[in-house]
Amino acid sequence: MFLRRNRRTIGGELYEYWTLVESHRTERGPRQRVVATLGKVPGLDEGERRGWEEIGWLLEGRRGPKQMELGAAGEVEAKRPDWAQVDLSGVRVERVRDFGAVYLALSLWRRLGLHELLAELIGVGREDVGWDQVACALTAARFCAQRSELEVAERWYKESALEDLLGVALERVNASRLYRGLDVLRRHKEALCAHLMERYRSWFGVGFEFLLYDVTSTFFEGRAAANAKAARGYSRDNRPDCRQVCIGLVVSPEGLPLAYEVFAGNRADVTTVEEIVGAMEARYGQAGRIWVMDRGMVSEENIAFLRARNARYIVGTPKAQLRRFERQLLEKEDWAEVVPGVEVKMIAHPDGAGAEQFVLCRSAARKDKEAAMLRGQFERLLGKLQEIDRGLRMRPGRDAGAIERRVGRWLGRFTGAETMVDVVVLRDGRGAAIGLDITRRPGRLDWASHAHGAYLLRTNCTETDPAAFWKWYMQLGQAESAFRTGKSDLGLRPVFHQKTHRVEAHILVCFLALALWRTLEMWMRGKGLGTCARQLLKEVNTVRSMDVVLPVKDRGEVRLRVVAKPERPVAELLHRLGVILPNAPKLVENVVEKITP
């Protein structure tokens, strides 16, 4: 669910309001429906006056120390307003900075208690700036999609309000300090992961009965010669020309990141399971959790490994295993519809083994998509083969070996369609190629039409409802969604670091930024604002802070640091979240410079 900003003009007056919108599947494809209309927040203009001196309290969502009211015991004299005459012709605004998204990032950082944890872990040394503050700046920058530490040091830090919020002067932030901060932060990966799990449990009441595991890759700009894990392998980013590393991520069904590991770029997904399961059990015990994994993680060795540890699992299976259940797939009985267009069926182990059971699933929308993709591949492959055949018949006598290699390249390019045809190079009496014999394989085409949209799940859980297994397995999309968020919204790729330890520290910062992002979505869900943080951040990012310079007669220039009042729709979102902005000005500078009246 996501937020949508609406505007309507009634009687010449513009009205703005928020609606909560949900995407859902229908027989005619994906559609959107309005779940709720968020009305105006009453008393919005009666916000509390809070100044910059209480910024820590505001970020943590606390009201701050109560101020004594007049007439109470021990009353204090109310501070009198400071009146002055201002030359309006010289009033100006300077140093406009990004405030909203940075402020929200720091609110999440402090509410997760990461500032206290790192302050305790790292301690205070001889450094001018605490490494816990450097870690906070790095994570906030990644949360705001800043691509590199060099960009943060040279441009972004001075264009954001982080200097005011952290209290770290601009001249103390440089690329060298940020790089060293990465090195320090990397040492505390295990403690950070354990702290986040405990925080999720206490704040959101999240349990860890289900663990979702998936692998992605991220590539490098440059040769990455100093990185022992950088290698060419299967690229999820369609960049096989670049070296990469693989990242295995464990998330909760809510999408909250729990742990991760960095693997070599040429590491096969299936070989990472034992390492990640062993690492999770070493940290958090060998509890009765259910592991949910995609078919790329499945091998008989991994299944045996999970069984030996008394672990339960729900995994996808390779497409080829559907052949074993062809009869059940073609039967029309015992199918149960879990959502419109998706049906499931429970199937016993084909060998009669009682330790496992299978769930057969089929999706109408997925069937249409796979059929269209295969049809397009088959037509393109057939067109290329017929083109080669026509060329040979017009100019026969060419080298048969070269033609076979050419045909093989085209078959390898269309892997989904290559099994649908048999291709034989025709030769003359001297062995030279004179044409192609292209034969369609109707049996394969018929099976493909039945198998489109179908997939098979494998589990050792004792649940008997196939719909429950399907829903559990669909939660694996949370891991894929986490990867998409990391790559698109948080700027995980491409990686500019070249050394192994720096790359691992870079990925740790991205992991922490992802934790902030998912925490924000859980926070939004609890406040009835949906689960998509992207629109909220887009709106909140419109809030700016600035310096208002006032030429005061007889006193010189007075510089006040203020946060601009957000538009009413943005103020409503912040109010619903319970986020209070510092709305009292801060005296930054008073230059004693007489102004001639």
Rosetta blueprint (number, residue, H / E / L):
1 M L
2 F E
3 L E
4 R E
5 R E
6 N E
7 R E
8 R E
9 T E
10 I E
11 G L
12 G L
13 E E
14 L E
15 Y E
16 E E
17 Y E
18 W E
19 T E
20 L E
21 V E
22 E E
23 S E
24 H E
25 R E
26 T E
27 E L
28 R L
29 G E
30 P E
31 R E
32 Q E
33 R E
34 V E
35 V E
36 A E
37 T E
38 L E
39 G L
40 K L
41 V L
42 P L
43 G L
44 L L
45 D L
46 E L
47 G L
48 E L
49 R L
50 R L
51 G L
52 W H
53 E H
54 E H
55 I H
56 G H
57 W H
58 L H
59 L H
60 E L
61 G L
62 R L
63 R L
64 G L
65 P L
66 K L
67 Q L
68 M L
69 E L
70 L L
71 G L
72 A L
73 A L
74 G L
75 E L
76 V L
77 E L
78 A L
79 K L
80 R L
81 P L
82 D L
83 W L
84 A L
85 Q L
86 V E
87 D L
88 L H
89 S H
90 G H
91 V L
92 R E
93 V E
94 E E
95 R E
96 V E
97 R E
98 D E
99 F L
100 G H
101 A H
102 V H
103 Y H
104 L H
105 A H
106 L H
107 S H
108 L H
109 W H
110 R H
111 R H
112 L L
113 G L
114 L H
115 H H
116 E H
117 L H
118 L H
119 A H
120 E H
121 L H
122 I H
123 G L
124 V L
125 G L
126 R L
127 E L
128 D L
129 V L
130 G L
131 W H
132 D H
133 Q H
134 V H
135 A H
136 C H
137 A H
138 L H
139 T H
140 A H
141 A H
142 R H
143 F H
144 C L
145 A L
146 Q L
147 R L
148 S L
149 E H
150 L H
151 E H
152 V H
153 A H
154 E H
155 R H
156 W H
157 Y H
158 K H
159 E H
160 S E
161 A L
162 L H
163 E H
164 D H
165 L H
166 L H
167 G L
168 V L
169 A L
170 L H
171 E H
172 R H
173 V L
174 N L
175 A H
176 S H
177 R H
178 L H
179 Y H
180 R H
181 G H
182 L H
183 D H
184 V H
185 L H
186 R H
187 R L
188 H L
189 K H
190 E H
191 A H
192 L H
193 C H
194 A H
195 H H
196 L H
197 M H
198 E H
199 R H
200 Y H
201 R H
202 S H
203 W H
204 F H
205 G L
206 V L
207 G L
208 F L
209 E L
210 F E
211 L E
212 L E
213 Y E
214 D E
215 V E
216 T E
217 S E
218 T E
219 F E
220 F E
221 E L
222 G L
223 R L
224 A L
225 A L
226 A L
227 N L
228 A L
229 K L
230 A L
231 A E
232 R L
233 G L
234 Y L
235 S L
236 R L
237 D L
238 N L
239 R L
240 P L
241 D L
242 C L
243 R L
244 Q E
245 V E
246 C E
247 I E
248 G E
249 L E
250 V E
251 V E
252 S L
253 P L
254 E L
255 G L
256 L L
257 P E
258 L E
259 A E
260 Y E
261 E E
262 V E
263 F E
264 A E
265 G L
266 N L
267 R L
268 A L
269 D H
270 V H
271 T H
272 T H
273 V H
274 E H
275 E H
276 I H
277 V H
278 G H
279 A H
280 M H
281 E H
282 A H
283 R H
284 Y H
285 G L
286 Q L
287 A L
288 G L
289 R L
290 I E
291 W E
292 V E
293 M E
294 D L
295 R H
296 G H
297 M H
298 V L
299 S L
300 E H
301 E H
302 N H
303 I H
304 A H
305 F H
306 L H
307 R H
308 A H
309 R L
310 N L
311 A L
312 R E
313 Y E
314 I E
315 V E
316 G E
317 T L
318 P L
319 K H
320 A H
321 Q H
322 L H
323 R H
324 R H
325 F H
326 E H
327 R H
328 Q H
329 L H
330 L H
331 E L
332 K L
333 E L
334 D L
335 W L
336 A E
337 E E
338 V E
339 V E
340 P L
341 G L
342 V E
343 E E
344 V E
345 K E
346 M E
347 I E
348 A E
349 H L
350 P L
351 D L
352 G L
353 A L
354 G L
355 A L
356 E L
357 Q E
358 F E
359 V E
360 L E
361 C E
362 R E
363 S E
364 A H
365 A H
366 R H
367 K H
368 D H
369 K H
370 E H
371 A H
372 A H
373 M H
374 L H
375 R H
376 G H
377 Q H
378 F H
379 E H
380 R H
381 L H
382 L H
383 G H
384 K H
385 L H
386 Q H
387 E H
388 I H
389 D H
390 R H
391 G H
392 L H
393 R H
394 M H
395 R L
396 P L
397 G L
398 R E
399 D L
400 A H
401 G H
402 A H
403 I H
404 E H
405 R H
406 R H
407 V H
408 G H
409 R H
410 W H
411 L H
412 G H
413 R H
414 F L
415 T L
416 G L
417 A L
418 E H
419 T H
420 M H
421 V E
422 D E
423 V E
424 V E
425 V E
426 L E
427 R E
428 D L
429 G L
430 R L
431 G L
432 A L
433 A E
434 I E
435 G E
436 L E
437 D E
438 I E
439 T E
440 R E
441 R L
442 P H
443 G H
444 R H
445 L H
446 D H
447 W H
448 A H
449 S H
450 H H
451 A H
452 H L
453 G L
454 A E
455 Y E
456 L E
457 L E
458 R E
459 T E
460 N L
461 C L
462 T L
463 E L
464 T L
465 D L
466 P H
467 A H
468 A H
469 F H
470 W H
471 K H
472 W H
473 Y H
474 M H
475 Q L
476 L L
477 G H
478 Q H
479 A H
480 E H
481 S H
482 A H
483 F H
484 R H
485 T H
486 G H
487 K H
488 S H
489 D H
490 L L
491 G L
492 L L
493 R L
494 P L
495 V E
496 F L
497 H L
498 Q L
499 K L
500 T H
501 H H
502 R H
503 V H
504 E H
505 A H
506 H H
507 I H
508 L H
509 V H
510 C H
511 F H
512 L H
513 A H
514 L H
515 A H
516 L H
517 W H
518 R H
519 T H
520 L H
521 E H
522 M H
523 W H
524 M H
525 R H
526 G H
527 K L
528 G L
529 L L
530 G L
531 T L
532 C L
533 A H
534 R H
535 Q H
536 L H
537 L H
538 K H
539 E H
540 V H
541 N L
542 T L
543 V L
544 R E
545 S E
546 M E
547 D E
548 V E
549 V E
550 L E
551 P E
552 V E
553 K L
554 D L
555 R L
556 G E
557 E E
558 V E
559 R E
560 L E
561 R E
562 V E
563 V E
564 A L
565 K L
566 P L
567 E L
568 R H
569 P H
570 V H
571 A H
572 E H
573 L H
574 L H
575 H H
576 R H
577 L H
578 G L
579 V L
580 I L
581 L L
582 P L
583 N L
584 A L
585 P L
586 K E
587 L E
588 V E
589 E E
590 N E
591 V E
592 V L
593 E L
594 K L
595 I L
596 T L
597 P L
